[in-house]
């Protein structure tokens, strides 16, 4: 049976075979090495093999390292690959030009084996961290998508409510890093519905008291699905899943939290989620107008919702409308029942 080579892939580019041989001796045995003697071949290999790191000579005929780097950074498939220049050029201007075209580091010739190994190890560690974050983000998105298959909602719901959440968070003063987490964590708000039986989740009529008690378990189920990982993204996703049905006056679920006991992101998502549920068509209701939905939100400020956040949401209405328009649902040709009470729309 062939063994799978999971070693990081490094592309070495230099027009001098002796220089490639020196780099091979320094790095061989630890990594999967690829070699190119000119810029064009380097670009071809980068596109074909997707290396994790490129060590690139600057002074090459026909196409120098700066141009190779520039071209690689202009293509979506290769723009993320870190490039370290290996060169005898040490002038500050040359280094500045290298960073300007997208390189992450410089190694000067004649090379020091210890420095080459250290720099390569450092940048591959950064690549691994980036890959882990990207994988984590994809898992979060897939889980959010999975919950949609269990509910009467579309992928556009989580897109809209996520962007509504970001607008409200921005109005509150959250920084861009936190807003980015919020955008990607909000789609996980209803992941716990995966654990609710279909006969309850998809029931067209009003739930019985017993069925409602089961439905109210989905925030805790969602928190359990996400779990504890120490990741800022997953921590926020868990917090949102657990608390987006809590209410300002303490009458929400699952824990009956009150006021600022409810985490800020839970309060934000609660507004975004309900607003989108109200203003879109569902199998059990027609879409409410924006005016009707805002009336419900403002009348529920201080009971269901954080009143400060409701004021900010109203202030951001032009941006909210823009999001609604951009991610508008395709109108259904089927007739739907008349408007139902707002409590039926809380997703």
Secondary structure, DSSP 4 states (H G I P E B T S, - for coil): -PPP--SPEEEEE-S-HHHHHHHHHHHBTTBEEEEESSHHHHHHHHHHH--SEEEEES--SSS-HHHHHHHHHTSTTTTTSEEEEEES---HHHHHHHHHHT--EEEESSPPHHHHHHHHHHHHHHHHHHHHHHHHHHHHHHHHHHHHHTTT--HHHHHHHHHHHHHHHHHHT--HHHHHHHHHHGGGTTGGGGGS-HHHHT-SSPPPHHHHHHHTTHHHHHHHHH---S-HHHHHHHHHHHHTT--TTS--SSS---GGGS-HHHHHHHHHHHHHHHHS-BTTBPPPPHHHHHHHHHHTBTTTB-HHHHHHHHHTHHHHHHHHHHTPPPPPSS--PPPPPGGGG--
